[in-house]
Amino acid sequence: MAIVNITCQNDADFYRQFAYQTLDGAPIDLTGSTMRMGIRRHAADATEEMLLTTENGGLAIVDGPNGKFTVRITQDQLVRLALGAYEHSLIRIIGSMQLRIWSGALVNNAGASR
């Protein structure tokens, strides 16, 4: 499982494209999958501070056969999220199977232009 650390500034959207692939670079097909990324202050916390999914537009599979997807956190979401460090994990859902793609930290910093 990969570790992906994300740093955001709350004066702009965070938007990145990723390619889900094997260690040798072969794409992993995401066709028919949905995705979910929960963000909590601490992984053990009951309260989820933010939820990004393929259903709510925070995650988008842009080229399923080639494993390409995007993560988008809007500036409005980042302004409402308290500054500081959080933990997150990205889960791929295929039918009843849930597979962890990555986990890591998300840091929300103050942006000067907010």
C-alpha positions in Angstrom: 0.0 0.0 0.0 1.2 3.5 -0.9 1.6 6.4 1.5 0.5 9.7 -0.1 0.9 12.9 1.9 -1.0 15.9 0.7 -0.3 19.6 1.6 -3.0 22.2 0.8 -3.3 25.9 1.1 -6.8 27.2 1.9 -6.7 30.0 -0.7 -7.0 27.7 -3.7 -8.5 24.4 -4.8 -6.4 21.3 -4.5 -6.6 19.4 -7.7 -4.3 16.5 -8.8 -4.4 13.6 -11.2 -3.0 10.2 -10.2 -2.3 7.0 -12.0 -3.1 3.7 -10.1 -0.6 1.2 -11.4 1.5 -1.8 -10.4 5.1 -1.5 -9.3 6.3 -2.1 -12.8 4.1 0.7 -14.2 1.2 -1.3 -15.6 -2.1 0.5 -15.2 -4.7 -1.0 -12.9 -8.1 -0.8 -14.5 -10.6 1.2 -12.4 -13.6 0.6 -14.8 -16.7 -0.2 -12.7 -15.1 1.1 -9.5 -16.2 3.8 -7.1 -13.8 5.5 -4.7 -14.0 7.0 -1.2 -11.5 9.2 0.7 -12.3 9.9 4.4 -10.3 12.7 6.2 -10.2 12.7 10.0 -8.1 14.5 12.5 -6.9 11.1 13.8 -7.7 7.8 12.1 -9.4 6.5 15.3 -11.7 9.5 15.5 -15.5 8.8 15.1 -16.0 12.1 13.3 -15.0 12.4 9.6 -14.0 16.0 8.9 -14.4 15.7 5.1 -15.5 12.9 2.7 -14.5 12.8 -0.9 -16.2 10.3 -3.2 -16.8 9.6 -6.9 -20.5 10.3 -6.1 -19.9 13.8 -4.6 -17.3 14.9 -7.2 -14.3 15.0 -4.8 -12.9 12.0 -6.7 -13.3 11.3 -10.4 -12.2 8.3 -12.5 -11.1 10.1 -15.6 -9.6 7.2 -17.6 -10.7 3.9 -16.0 -8.8 1.4 -18.2 -5.5 3.3 -17.6 -6.1 3.7 -13.8 -6.3 7.5 -13.9 -8.3 9.5 -11.4 -8.4 12.9 -9.8 -8.7 14.3 -6.3 -10.3 17.7 -5.9 -10.8 19.6 -2.7 -12.4 23.0 -3.3 -11.1 26.2 -1.7 -14.5 26.5 0.0 -14.0 23.1 1.7 -10.4 24.0 2.7 -11.5 27.3 4.3 -14.2 25.4 6.3 -11.6 22.8 7.4 -9.6 23.8 10.5 -5.9 24.4 9.9 -3.6 21.6 10.8 -2.8 17.9 10.1 -5.3 15.1 9.3 -5.1 11.5 8.4 -6.8 10.1 5.3 -7.2 6.9 3.3 -8.3 6.2 -0.2 -10.5 3.2 -0.8 -11.5 1.6 -4.1 -14.9 -0.1 -4.1 -15.7 -2.9 -6.5 -19.1 -4.5 -5.7 -18.8 -5.6 -2.1 -15.0 -5.5 -2.0 -13.2 -2.5 -0.5 -9.5 -2.2 -1.3 -7.1 0.4 0.2 -5.2 2.3 -2.4 -3.3 4.5 -0.1 -3.2 6.3 3.3 -1.3 9.3 4.5 -1.4 12.8 6.0 -3.2 15.8 4.8 -2.0 19.2 6.0 -4.3 22.2 5.6 -2.3 25.5 5.7 -3.4 29.1 5.7 -3.2 30.7 2.3 -2.4 34.4 2.1 -5.0 35.1 -0.7 -8.0 33.6 1.1 
